[in-house]
Amino acid sequence: MTDRETEEYYRKRAETYEEIYYRDQPDRRKEIDDEVIRVRELARDKSILELACGTGYWTKVMSETAREITSSDVSDEMLSIAKRKPAVAPVTFVQADMFNHVWPEVNFQVVAVGFWFSHQPRQEYDRFFDLISRPLVKDGSIWLIDNNPPAEGAGHELVRIDEFGNAYKRRYLKDGISYTILKNYFSETELRELFSPRFAIKRLTYGVYYWSMELGLR
Ligand SMILES: C[S@@+](CC[C@H](N)C(=O)[O-])C[C@H]1O[C@@H](n2cnc3c(N)ncnc32)[C@H](O)[C@@H]1O
């Protein structure tokens, strides 16, 4: 999917995006901190492709243990913030629409995608599953993290649900401009049903605020 409104929304939000990681809610922060520990271990000595890396929050975490990382995003605004973060392992940044870029096949030990799956249209899951599978070596891992409803801020009203069951939310930036963004939420059962036909679920952590998964190829 190339959703221009979602792209523009994140471009405009780049400078303030990382506020989501530092809300004054200890239980919410703890879920992220626990994931940081898991991701550091998953990344250890690995060659990683990160899609939709945003401001590089997870790039920096993975770089503490990884062998090398290729991190990409469609937004220059996001990438310029990501590039300013100190990284331990070498990181190559690529500006690319993840769906319209030719990634090296069977090349990476981890494919990591943070906070994207909730924006993926339900009718295009196979396209996303192909995207995250193709670059991965046979015994590699896919890592995903995303929100549960309690992580949604105030003022994100539901605009509509389309014929595929995708929910569209209205989101406002600090300048008052509103964007209509596809944003879906999932129960733990639904996540298992969606992913298990294509992937081996190595880990599924379903918290109050976030869910995360490590997947293997079948
Ligand atoms: C919710 S942010 C996630 C950022 C980061 N992964 C994280 O976990 O903090 C979504 C990101 O997807 C990027 N994005 C949107 N459409 C994209 C596309 N077609 N290809 C690559 N990146 C895209 C946005 O620029 C934004 O940085």
The ligand as an ORCA input file, in Angstrom:
! r2SCAN-3c Opt
* xyz 0 1
  C       4.086      4.367     13.344
  S       5.579      4.872     12.559
  C       6.666      3.599     13.133
  C       8.093      4.050     13.279
  C       9.062      3.048     13.906
  N       9.026      1.768     13.224
  C       8.791      2.823     15.374
  O       8.482      1.669     15.753
  O       8.906      3.748     16.172
  C       5.241      4.393     10.916
  C       6.357      4.711      9.943
  O       6.032      4.179      8.660
  C       6.566      5.039      7.688
  N       5.896      4.728      6.417
  C       4.637      5.025      6.039
  N       4.387      4.511      4.830
  C       5.519      3.858      4.439
  C       5.888      3.120      3.282
  N       5.023      2.923      2.278
  N       7.147      2.610      3.208
  C       8.032      2.807      4.214
  N       7.737      3.497      5.340
  C       6.493      4.005      5.450
  C       6.304      6.427      8.240
  O       7.116      7.405      7.621
  C       6.614      6.201      9.716
  O       7.959      6.485      9.990
*
